Amino acid sequence: MTRWLDRRSTPLLLGLFAGLLAVAAGLLAGGDATERAGLAARWTARAGLPLFLVAFLASTLVRRWPGPVTRAVLRRRRQWGLGFALAHTIHLAALGINVIVYAPGRTWQSLVGGGLAYAILYLMALTSTDGWQRRLGKWWRRLHLFGVYYIWFIFTASYAGRTFGDDPDRRIVGIVFGSIMISALALRLWPRRFGAVVAK
């Protein structure tokens, strides 16, 4: 397991596999073209979420549960971020087809918020090298720190908004995934805010 996690290609392959599998599942499960496009867009977003959470929590997992597996994940944190970027690129393609062809009329707020998230995501992906880290200096950390929290916010806001809808299935999805996102944030912040107190 540790050797597999420590491969540079593992997160990228998982991102590609997760995105394509979600597209295939949506195309197979939908009853007509509109439903298939909607499911592909929805499920590709969820497919990339685990890879984002791994990158988001990599350093936290090492601090709380140090070991070969968590250290291997931390060493490849950039690759986990790139794997998420790859999976979410597949989501972008599926979402674009759904919005343009089958479900036009998205609000400008969702387009601006999601568009900014993608701009930040690709900027982070392009600068995920040691060379760019040296060139940007302290701004590299600021960019990537802001980026992961902004992407976390977009995911969380998207799922939280579903908890107030009339569709019970969407409410369940919102509650489950919204809880996962809030728990991930709490886990990430816990060592910094409360670790010293607990250690005493």
PyRosetta script that sets phi, psi and omega in degrees:
from pyrosetta import init, pose_from_sequence

init()
pose = pose_from_sequence("MTRWLDRRSTPLLLGLFAGLLAVAAGLLAGGDATERAGLAARWTARAGLPLFLVAFLASTLVRRWPGPVTRAVLRRRRQWGLGFALAHTIHLAALGINVIVYAPGRTWQSLVGGGLAYAILYLMALTSTDGWQRRLGKWWRRLHLFGVYYIWFIFTASYAGRTFGDDPDRRIVGIVFGSIMISALALRLWPRRFGAVVAK")
pose.set_psi(1, -45.5)
pose.set_omega(1, -177.9)
pose.set_phi(2, -64.1)
pose.set_psi(2, -44.0)
pose.set_omega(2, 179.7)
pose.set_phi(3, -63.4)
pose.set_psi(3, -38.2)
pose.set_omega(3, 179.3)
pose.set_phi(4, -66.5)
pose.set_psi(4, -41.9)
pose.set_omega(4, 178.8)
pose.set_phi(5, -68.8)
pose.set_psi(5, -25.9)
pose.set_omega(5, -175.9)
pose.set_phi(6, -86.1)
pose.set_psi(6, 1.5)
pose.set_omega(6, 176.6)
pose.set_phi(7, -81.5)
pose.set_psi(7, 138.5)
pose.set_omega(7, 179.6)
pose.set_phi(8, -64.5)
pose.set_psi(8, -29.3)
pose.set_omega(8, -175.5)
pose.set_phi(9, -81.1)
pose.set_psi(9, -19.0)
pose.set_omega(9, -173.3)
pose.set_phi(10, -58.1)
pose.set_psi(10, -52.6)
pose.set_omega(10, -179.4)
pose.set_phi(11, -62.5)
pose.set_psi(11, -36.1)
pose.set_omega(11, -179.4)
pose.set_phi(12, -67.3)
pose.set_psi(12, -42.1)
pose.set_omega(12, 178.0)
pose.set_phi(13, -65.9)
pose.set_psi(13, -39.0)
pose.set_omega(13, 178.0)
pose.set_phi(14, -64.8)
pose.set_psi(14, -40.2)
pose.set_omega(14, 178.3)
pose.set_phi(15, -63.6)
pose.set_psi(15, -43.9)
pose.set_omega(15, 178.7)
pose.set_phi(16, -64.1)
pose.set_psi(16, -46.3)
pose.set_omega(16, -178.9)
pose.set_phi(17, -63.5)
pose.set_psi(17, -44.8)
pose.set_omega(17, -177.7)
pose.set_phi(18, -63.5)
pose.set_psi(18, -43.5)
pose.set_omega(18, -179.9)
pose.set_phi(19, -65.2)
pose.set_psi(19, -46.1)
pose.set_omega(19, -179.2)
pose.set_phi(20, -68.6)
pose.set_psi(20, -36.2)
pose.set_omega(20, 177.6)
pose.set_phi(21, -65.0)
pose.set_psi(21, -39.2)
pose.set_omega(21, 178.5)
pose.set_phi(22, -65.4)
pose.set_psi(22, -39.6)
pose.set_omega(22, 176.8)
pose.set_phi(23, -62.6)
pose.set_psi(23, -47.3)
pose.set_omega(23, -179.7)
pose.set_phi(24, -61.2)
pose.set_psi(24, -41.8)
pose.set_omega(24, 179.6)
pose.set_phi(25, -63.6)
pose.set_psi(25, -41.5)
pose.set_omega(25, 178.8)
pose.set_phi(26, -64.4)
pose.set_psi(26, -41.1)
pose.set_omega(26, 179.9)
pose.set_phi(27, -66.9)
pose.set_psi(27, -34.1)
pose.set_omega(27, -179.8)
pose.set_phi(28, -78.6)
pose.set_psi(28, -33.7)
pose.set_omega(28, -173.9)
pose.set_phi(29, -83.5)
pose.set_psi(29, -26.8)
pose.set_omega(29, -176.3)
pose.set_phi(30, -70.7)
pose.set_psi(30, 147.0)
pose.set_omega(30, -179.0)
pose.set_phi(31, -83.6)
pose.set_psi(31, -33.0)
pose.set_omega(31, 177.2)
pose.set_phi(32, -138.1)
pose.set_psi(32, -178.2)
pose.set_omega(32, -174.4)
pose.set_phi(33, -62.4)
pose.set_psi(33, -40.7)
pose.set_omega(33, -178.8)
pose.set_phi(34, -64.6)
pose.set_psi(34, -45.4)
pose.set_omega(34, 180.0)
pose.set_phi(35, -66.8)
pose.set_psi(35, -39.7)
pose.set_omega(35, 179.2)
pose.set_phi(36, -62.2)
pose.set_psi(36, -42.9)
pose.set_omega(36, 179.0)
pose.set_phi(37, -64.6)
pose.set_psi(37, -40.3)
pose.set_omega(37, 179.3)
pose.set_phi(38, -65.4)
pose.set_psi(38, -42.7)
pose.set_omega(38, 179.3)
pose.set_phi(39, -66.8)
pose.set_psi(39, -40.5)
pose.set_omega(39, 178.7)
pose.set_phi(40, -61.5)
pose.set_psi(40, -42.8)
pose.set_omega(40, 178.6)
pose.set_phi(41, -65.3)
pose.set_psi(41, -42.6)
pose.set_omega(41, -177.0)
pose.set_phi(42, -69.4)
pose.set_psi(42, -44.6)
pose.set_omega(42, -174.5)
pose.set_phi(43, -76.4)
pose.set_psi(43, -27.7)
pose.set_omega(43, 176.1)
pose.set_phi(44, -68.4)
pose.set_psi(44, -31.0)
pose.set_omega(44, 176.0)
pose.set_phi(45, -64.4)
pose.set_psi(45, -43.4)
pose.set_omega(45, -179.8)
pose.set_phi(46, -70.8)
pose.set_psi(46, -30.9)
pose.set_omega(46, -178.1)
pose.set_phi(47, -63.9)
pose.set_psi(47, -35.2)
pose.set_omega(47, -179.1)
pose.set_phi(48, -81.9)
pose.set_psi(48, -15.3)
pose.set_omega(48, -175.2)
pose.set_phi(49, -59.0)
pose.set_psi(49, -44.7)
pose.set_omega(49, 179.4)
pose.set_phi(50, -59.1)
pose.set_psi(50, -36.0)
pose.set_omega(50, 179.1)
pose.set_phi(51, -68.3)
pose.set_psi(51, -39.2)
pose.set_omega(51, 175.7)
pose.set_phi(52, -61.8)
pose.set_psi(52, -43.5)
pose.set_omega(52, -178.4)
pose.set_phi(53, -64.5)
pose.set_psi(53, -36.1)
pose.set_omega(53, 176.8)
pose.set_phi(54, -62.3)
pose.set_psi(54, -47.0)
pose.set_omega(54, 178.3)
pose.set_phi(55, -65.2)
pose.set_psi(55, -39.8)
pose.set_omega(55, -178.2)
pose.set_phi(56, -64.2)
pose.set_psi(56, -34.5)
pose.set_omega(56, -173.0)
pose.set_phi(57, -108.4)
pose.set_psi(57, 5.9)
pose.set_omega(57, -172.2)
pose.set_phi(58, -56.6)
pose.set_psi(58, -51.0)
pose.set_omega(58, -178.4)
pose.set_phi(59, -69.6)
pose.set_psi(59, -32.7)
pose.set_omega(59, 177.9)
pose.set_phi(60, -64.7)
pose.set_psi(60, -41.9)
pose.set_omega(60, -179.3)
pose.set_phi(61, -62.8)
pose.set_psi(61, -37.6)
pose.set_omega(61, 178.3)
pose.set_phi(62, -67.7)
pose.set_psi(62, -41.3)
pose.set_omega(62, 179.8)
pose.set_phi(63, -65.1)
pose.set_psi(63, -37.6)
pose.set_omega(63, -176.0)
pose.set_phi(64, -87.8)
pose.set_psi(64, -38.5)
pose.set_omega(64, -177.9)
pose.set_phi(65, -132.2)
pose.set_psi(65, 70.7)
pose.set_omega(65, -179.2)
pose.set_phi(66, -63.8)
pose.set_psi(66, 137.4)
pose.set_omega(66, -180.0)
pose.set_phi(67, 176.3)
pose.set_psi(67, 174.6)
pose.set_omega(67, -178.0)
pose.set_phi(68, -58.4)
pose.set_psi(68, -39.6)
pose.set_omega(68, -176.7)
pose.set_phi(69, -68.7)
pose.set_psi(69, -49.7)
pose.set_omega(69, -178.3)
pose.set_phi(70, -66.7)
pose.set_psi(70, -33.4)
pose.set_omega(70, 177.0)
pose.set_phi(71, -68.3)
pose.set_psi(71, -37.3)
pose.set_omega(71, 177.0)
pose.set_phi(72, -64.1)
pose.set_psi(72, -40.7)
pose.set_omega(72, 177.4)
pose.set_phi(73, -63.2)
pose.set_psi(73, -42.7)
pose.set_omega(73, -179.7)
pose.set_phi(74, -64.9)
pose.set_psi(74, -40.0)
pose.set_omega(74, 179.0)
pose.set_phi(75, -60.3)
pose.set_psi(75, -31.7)
pose.set_omega(75, -177.4)
pose.set_phi(76, -105.8)
pose.set_psi(76, 25.6)
pose.set_omega(76, -177.3)
pose.set_phi(77, -59.1)
pose.set_psi(77, -39.6)
pose.set_omega(77, 178.9)
pose.set_phi(78, -62.2)
pose.set_psi(78, -40.2)
pose.set_omega(78, 179.3)
pose.set_phi(79, -66.6)
pose.set_psi(79, -34.5)
pose.set_omega(79, 176.0)
pose.set_phi(80, -64.9)
pose.set_psi(80, -38.4)
pose.set_omega(80, 175.1)
pose.set_phi(81, -64.6)
pose.set_psi(81, -39.6)
pose.set_omega(81, 177.7)
pose.set_phi(82, -68.9)
pose.set_psi(82, -35.5)
pose.set_omega(82, 175.5)
pose.set_phi(83, -62.5)
pose.set_psi(83, -40.5)
pose.set_omega(83, 175.8)
pose.set_phi(84, -64.1)
pose.set_psi(84, -42.3)
pose.set_omega(84, 178.7)
pose.set_phi(85, -60.2)
pose.set_psi(85, -39.1)
pose.set_omega(85, 178.7)
pose.set_phi(86, -66.3)
pose.set_psi(86, -47.0)
pose.set_omega(86, 179.0)
pose.set_phi(87, -61.5)
pose.set_psi(87, -38.9)
pose.set_omega(87, -177.6)
pose.set_phi(88, -77.3)
pose.set_psi(88, -20.2)
pose.set_omega(88, 171.7)
pose.set_phi(89, -67.7)
pose.set_psi(89, -38.8)
pose.set_omega(89, 174.4)
pose.set_phi(90, -63.4)
pose.set_psi(90, -40.2)
pose.set_omega(90, 175.9)
pose.set_phi(91, -61.3)
pose.set_psi(91, -41.2)
pose.set_omega(91, 179.8)
pose.set_phi(92, -60.7)
pose.set_psi(92, -42.1)
pose.set_omega(92, 178.7)
pose.set_phi(93, -64.1)
pose.set_psi(93, -45.2)
pose.set_omega(93, 179.6)
pose.set_phi(94, -65.3)
pose.set_psi(94, -39.9)
pose.set_omega(94, 179.6)
pose.set_phi(95, -66.6)
pose.set_psi(95, -40.8)
pose.set_omega(95, 179.3)
pose.set_phi(96, -61.0)
pose.set_psi(96, -43.4)
pose.set_omega(96, 178.0)
pose.set_phi(97, -63.4)
pose.set_psi(97, -42.1)
pose.set_omega(97, -178.8)
pose.set_phi(98, -64.3)
pose.set_psi(98, -45.3)
pose.set_omega(98, -176.6)
pose.set_phi(99, -71.1)
pose.set_psi(99, -45.4)
pose.set_omega(99, -173.7)
pose.set_phi(100, -74.3)
pose.set_psi(100, -41.8)
pose.set_omega(100, -171.6)
pose.set_phi(101, -94.1)
pose.set_psi(101, -45.1)
pose.set_omega(101, -168.1)
pose.set_phi(102, -109.2)
pose.set_psi(102, -28.3)
pose.set_omega(102, -174.0)
pose.set_phi(103, -139.7)
pose.set_psi(103, 64.0)
pose.set_omega(103, 177.7)
pose.set_phi(104, -69.4)
pose.set_psi(104, 165.7)
pose.set_omega(104, 176.6)
pose.set_phi(105, 103.6)
pose.set_psi(105, 21.5)
pose.set_omega(105, 175.1)
pose.set_phi(106, -65.4)
pose.set_psi(106, 148.8)
pose.set_omega(106, 179.2)
pose.set_phi(107, -70.4)
pose.set_psi(107, 150.9)
pose.set_omega(107, -179.6)
pose.set_phi(108, -66.6)
pose.set_psi(108, -28.1)
pose.set_omega(108, 178.9)
pose.set_phi(109, -63.4)
pose.set_psi(109, -43.2)
pose.set_omega(109, -179.3)
pose.set_phi(110, -69.1)
pose.set_psi(110, -35.5)
pose.set_omega(110, 179.7)
pose.set_phi(111, -69.1)
pose.set_psi(111, -41.3)
pose.set_omega(111, 179.3)
pose.set_phi(112, -67.9)
pose.set_psi(112, -47.7)
pose.set_omega(112, -179.3)
pose.set_phi(113, -62.2)
pose.set_psi(113, -46.0)
pose.set_omega(113, 179.1)
pose.set_phi(114, -69.8)
pose.set_psi(114, -37.7)
pose.set_omega(114, 178.4)
pose.set_phi(115, -63.4)
pose.set_psi(115, -40.8)
pose.set_omega(115, 177.1)
pose.set_phi(116, -64.7)
pose.set_psi(116, -38.2)
pose.set_omega(116, 177.9)
pose.set_phi(117, -61.1)
pose.set_psi(117, -41.7)
pose.set_omega(117, 178.6)
pose.set_phi(118, -68.7)
pose.set_psi(118, -38.5)
pose.set_omega(118, 177.8)
pose.set_phi(119, -61.1)
pose.set_psi(119, -43.1)
pose.set_omega(119, 178.9)
pose.set_phi(120, -67.5)
pose.set_psi(120, -42.0)
pose.set_omega(120, -180.0)
pose.set_phi(121, -58.7)
pose.set_psi(121, -46.6)
pose.set_omega(121, -178.6)
pose.set_phi(122, -71.9)
pose.set_psi(122, -32.0)
pose.set_omega(122, 175.4)
pose.set_phi(123, -65.7)
pose.set_psi(123, -40.3)
pose.set_omega(123, 176.5)
pose.set_phi(124, -65.4)
pose.set_psi(124, -40.9)
pose.set_omega(124, -179.9)
pose.set_phi(125, -64.2)
pose.set_psi(125, -41.9)
pose.set_omega(125, -179.0)
pose.set_phi(126, -67.9)
pose.set_psi(126, -26.6)
pose.set_omega(126, -178.4)
pose.set_phi(127, -101.3)
pose.set_psi(127, 13.5)
pose.set_omega(127, -178.5)
pose.set_phi(128, -84.2)
pose.set_psi(128, 54.0)
pose.set_omega(128, 176.5)
pose.set_phi(129, -137.2)
pose.set_psi(129, 158.9)
pose.set_omega(129, 177.5)
pose.set_phi(130, -63.0)
pose.set_psi(130, -35.8)
pose.set_omega(130, -179.7)
pose.set_phi(131, -62.0)
pose.set_psi(131, -46.6)
pose.set_omega(131, 178.3)
pose.set_phi(132, -67.5)
pose.set_psi(132, -33.7)
pose.set_omega(132, 177.6)
pose.set_phi(133, -62.3)
pose.set_psi(133, -40.4)
pose.set_omega(133, 177.8)
pose.set_phi(134, -68.1)
pose.set_psi(134, -40.7)
pose.set_omega(134, -178.3)
pose.set_phi(135, -65.6)
pose.set_psi(135, -42.6)
pose.set_omega(135, -176.0)
pose.set_phi(136, -82.7)
pose.set_psi(136, -22.2)
pose.set_omega(136, 179.2)
pose.set_phi(137, 61.9)
pose.set_psi(137, -130.3)
pose.set_omega(137, -177.1)
pose.set_phi(138, -66.5)
pose.set_psi(138, -22.4)
pose.set_omega(138, 179.6)
pose.set_phi(139, -71.6)
pose.set_psi(139, -21.7)
pose.set_omega(139, 177.2)
pose.set_phi(140, -64.0)
pose.set_psi(140, -48.1)
pose.set_omega(140, 179.0)
pose.set_phi(141, -64.3)
pose.set_psi(141, -40.3)
pose.set_omega(141, 179.7)
pose.set_phi(142, -63.1)
pose.set_psi(142, -43.1)
pose.set_omega(142, 178.6)
pose.set_phi(143, -61.0)
pose.set_psi(143, -49.4)
pose.set_omega(143, -176.0)
pose.set_phi(144, -72.1)
pose.set_psi(144, -33.3)
pose.set_omega(144, 177.4)
pose.set_phi(145, -68.1)
pose.set_psi(145, -46.1)
pose.set_omega(145, 177.2)
pose.set_phi(146, -62.4)
pose.set_psi(146, -40.8)
pose.set_omega(146, -176.7)
pose.set_phi(147, -61.8)
pose.set_psi(147, -46.5)
pose.set_omega(147, -177.5)
pose.set_phi(148, -67.2)
pose.set_psi(148, -35.3)
pose.set_omega(148, 179.0)
pose.set_phi(149, -73.6)
pose.set_psi(149, -34.1)
pose.set_omega(149, 177.6)
pose.set_phi(150, -68.4)
pose.set_psi(150, -43.2)
pose.set_omega(150, 177.6)
pose.set_phi(151, -63.8)
pose.set_psi(151, -40.1)
pose.set_omega(151, 174.8)
pose.set_phi(152, -58.0)
pose.set_psi(152, -43.6)
pose.set_omega(152, -178.9)
pose.set_phi(153, -62.8)
pose.set_psi(153, -43.3)
pose.set_omega(153, -179.1)
pose.set_phi(154, -63.0)
pose.set_psi(154, -44.9)
pose.set_omega(154, 176.2)
pose.set_phi(155, -58.8)
pose.set_psi(155, -49.3)
pose.set_omega(155, -175.2)
pose.set_phi(156, -65.0)
pose.set_psi(156, -44.4)
pose.set_omega(156, 179.6)
pose.set_phi(157, -63.4)
pose.set_psi(157, -38.2)
pose.set_omega(157, 179.6)
pose.set_phi(158, -62.9)
pose.set_psi(158, -45.4)
pose.set_omega(158, -178.6)
pose.set_phi(159, -75.5)
pose.set_psi(159, -36.1)
pose.set_omega(159, -180.0)
pose.set_phi(160, -64.0)
pose.set_psi(160, -35.7)
pose.set_omega(160, 179.8)
pose.set_phi(161, -63.2)
pose.set_psi(161, -25.6)
pose.set_omega(161, -178.5)
pose.set_phi(162, -76.5)
pose.set_psi(162, -19.0)
pose.set_omega(162, -178.1)
pose.set_phi(163, -70.5)
pose.set_psi(163, -13.9)
pose.set_omega(163, -177.5)
pose.set_phi(164, -105.8)
pose.set_psi(164, 7.0)
pose.set_omega(164, -179.6)
pose.set_phi(165, -83.2)
pose.set_psi(165, 177.1)
pose.set_omega(165, -179.2)
pose.set_phi(166, -88.6)
pose.set_psi(166, -19.6)
pose.set_omega(166, -177.6)
pose.set_phi(167, -80.0)
pose.set_psi(167, 117.4)
pose.set_omega(167, -178.0)
pose.set_phi(168, -63.4)
pose.set_psi(168, -33.5)
pose.set_omega(168, 178.4)
pose.set_phi(169, -65.4)
pose.set_psi(169, -42.7)
pose.set_omega(169, 177.9)
pose.set_phi(170, -66.3)
pose.set_psi(170, -35.0)
pose.set_omega(170, 178.0)
pose.set_phi(171, -64.3)
pose.set_psi(171, -41.6)
pose.set_omega(171, 179.2)
pose.set_phi(172, -63.4)
pose.set_psi(172, -45.1)
pose.set_omega(172, 177.6)
pose.set_phi(173, -59.1)
pose.set_psi(173, -44.2)
pose.set_omega(173, 179.5)
pose.set_phi(174, -62.0)
pose.set_psi(174, -43.6)
pose.set_omega(174, -179.1)
pose.set_phi(175, -66.3)
pose.set_psi(175, -45.8)
pose.set_omega(175, -176.7)
pose.set_phi(176, -65.6)
pose.set_psi(176, -53.8)
pose.set_omega(176, -175.5)
pose.set_phi(177, -74.4)
pose.set_psi(177, -33.1)
pose.set_omega(177, 174.7)
pose.set_phi(178, -62.8)
pose.set_psi(178, -40.5)
pose.set_omega(178, 177.3)
pose.set_phi(179, -64.1)
pose.set_psi(179, -38.8)
pose.set_omega(179, 177.8)
pose.set_phi(180, -61.7)
pose.set_psi(180, -44.0)
pose.set_omega(180, -178.4)
pose.set_phi(181, -66.3)
pose.set_psi(181, -42.4)
pose.set_omega(181, 179.6)
pose.set_phi(182, -67.2)
pose.set_psi(182, -38.9)
pose.set_omega(182, 177.5)
pose.set_phi(183, -64.2)
pose.set_psi(183, -38.5)
pose.set_omega(183, 178.2)
pose.set_phi(184, -63.5)
pose.set_psi(184, -41.6)
pose.set_omega(184, 177.5)
pose.set_phi(185, -64.1)
pose.set_psi(185, -43.8)
pose.set_omega(185, 179.5)
pose.set_phi(186, -61.6)
pose.set_psi(186, -40.7)
pose.set_omega(186, 179.2)
pose.set_phi(187, -66.1)
pose.set_psi(187, -39.4)
pose.set_omega(187, -180.0)
pose.set_phi(188, -66.8)
pose.set_psi(188, -39.4)
pose.set_omega(188, -177.3)
pose.set_phi(189, -82.4)
pose.set_psi(189, -22.4)
pose.set_omega(189, -174.0)
pose.set_phi(190, -54.9)
pose.set_psi(190, -49.9)
pose.set_omega(190, -177.9)
pose.set_phi(191, -61.6)
pose.set_psi(191, -32.9)
pose.set_omega(191, -176.5)
pose.set_phi(192, -78.2)
pose.set_psi(192, -39.9)
pose.set_omega(192, -173.0)
pose.set_phi(193, -87.5)
pose.set_psi(193, -38.0)
pose.set_omega(193, -171.2)
pose.set_phi(194, -118.9)
pose.set_psi(194, -7.0)
pose.set_omega(194, -175.8)
pose.set_phi(195, -60.5)
pose.set_psi(195, -43.2)
pose.set_omega(195, -178.0)
pose.set_phi(196, -65.4)
pose.set_psi(196, -38.1)
pose.set_omega(196, -179.7)
pose.set_phi(197, -67.0)
pose.set_psi(197, -43.9)
pose.set_omega(197, -179.7)
pose.set_phi(198, -65.3)
pose.set_psi(198, -38.2)
pose.set_omega(198, -179.7)
pose.set_phi(199, -59.6)
pose.set_psi(199, -32.0)
pose.set_omega(199, 178.9)
pose.set_phi(200, -69.0)
pose.dump_pdb("model.pdb")
